[in-house]
Amino acid sequence: MELEINPIRHWLPQINNPLIIAGPCSLETEEQTMETARMLAKDHRVFVYRGGIWKPRTRPGSFEGIGSIGLKWLQMVREETGMPVGTEVANAQHTEEALKAGIDVLWIGARSTASPFVVQEIADVVKGTDAVVMVKNPVNPDVQLWVGAFERLSQAGIKNMVAIHRGFTPFRETEYRNYPNWKTVIELRRLMPNLPIICDPSHIGGKREYLYDISQKAFDMGMEGLMIESHRDPSCALSDKEQQLTPADLAKMLDRLVIRNVTTDNKIFENQLELLRNRIDAIDTELIETLSSRMEIVRLIGQYKKDNNVTAFQVGRFSELMEKRAKLAESLNLDPNFVVQLFQHIHEDSVRMQTEIMDKP
């Protein structure tokens, strides 16, 4: 069942560009909060001011936010600049305080999204309100857990919802702080086509030098905006200093970004696109037919192995196959990692088919 979700323009009628949410990772002092806000307010592409006041840290002892006093500072920002303000809520108490303070936008962080109990507690607090609630992806690429958070909020009557893609905890060394895993975002779009999705390049990249490329990728994929961290002086920030931009540098980055259109009125473009898509459809049909022929051979191999009492899986053959496919992919200007992953799936299903044949009497 498709959830009833309002477009961003419903709760932010003044928006005329992608949704840009910007502000410090953490509010630290009243002066830092207000000065950063005044600088950001000069850029009319920034529609919402963000500031963390409760910071769930991995280990104790690091800066965990200034707490509830920050709500007053956010109220002051809105009063002086006119910008809506937002902050992260990690439990029911945070949510109650933020609603009482009239905070315009609440977001649920990745650690909280990973706990259905926490999400439900927050949903119970916002029930019956017209709150704007954004949900970051869970720390692991579990799209059903992400969808479940929106379903819980929807059951509480919340219609102003936005997804935030902030990347996933990597299981290997990567150049980014959090692995983008764009395919999970594509799957969320497929499952919830009416849900606005924005990107948090700050938490994906972890370093300033990655922010532009990640942001452009997000717009290339049709995301509706960015949540990006901006501090008046990142070198003095109490948290995540390496991933924050000054408001001036943020403006320069926004100037460089190319915003893609979802559709166009250009008939020539539409006709040419349709021709190219038809060619892809034909090639996909050939791929599936070829895969079917391959699996017929797999079945014959499975029967042959059974008749000769040989195991379905042979490590040497698997390693040889992957090495050859990767080299061929590279020679044809394909991503070897992609091709290896593809053939891993094909090989896994081949082994499954062969074991089923062997299990038959």
PyMOL commands that set and color helices and strands:
alter all, ss='L'
color gray80, all
select helices_A, chain A and resi 8-11+30-41+69-81+92-100+110-113+116-126+143-155+182-191+201-205+208-220+234-236+241-243+247-256+267-307+315-331+336-359
alter helices_A, ss='H'
color red, helices_A
select strands_A, chain A and resi 19-23+48-50+85-88+105-108+132-136+160-165+197-199+225-229
alter strands_A, ss='S'
color yellow, strands_A
deselect
rebuild
show_as cartoon
